Structures are given as C-alpha cells and as structure tokens.
Amino acid sequence: MTNAGMIDRVIRVIVGLGLLMLVFTGPHTAWGWIGVVPLLTGLVGFCPAYTLLGIRTCKLPDKA
C-alpha cells in the first residue's frame, strides 16, 4: 500500500540524502540523522503521517 506519489517520493529521497550528508560533511551535526525518515518513506512509498492526516499524493488505481 502506498500513499506517496512519485514526485513526492523523489523529493523525499533527495531531502533525506541531503540531510544525511550533514552527518558526514558540513557541520557534522547529529540532526542530519533525521534524514533517515524522509529517505525511508521515499523509498517505501508509505508515510504514516499521511495516513493520520488523510493525505494521499498518489493516484488511486482505476477500478474496472
């Protein structure tokens, strides 16, 4: 089951990787580890917060 559309997923992966880069480069802050959340939700395509808020950015499958 997915609730995140393709554009949403791509943005999440990019943001997640960007935040994770903060851990290894730049200010070396632990806040960069929060990038794991958008990275994983982007790769899986499911966001628990979207479920709680009733949001869906992917298209519903056509019913024949």
C-alpha positions, 0 to 999 in steps of 0.5 A: 500500500502506498500513499506517496506519489512519485514526485513526492517520493523523489523529493523525499529521497533527495531531502533525506540524502541531503540531510544525511550528508550533514552527518558526514560533511558540513557541520557534522551535526547529529540532526542530519540523522533525521534524514533517515525518515524522509529517505525511508518513506521515499523509498517505501512509498508509505508515510504514516503521517499521511495516513493520520492526516488523510493525505494521499499524493498518489493516484488511486488505481482505476477500478474496472 
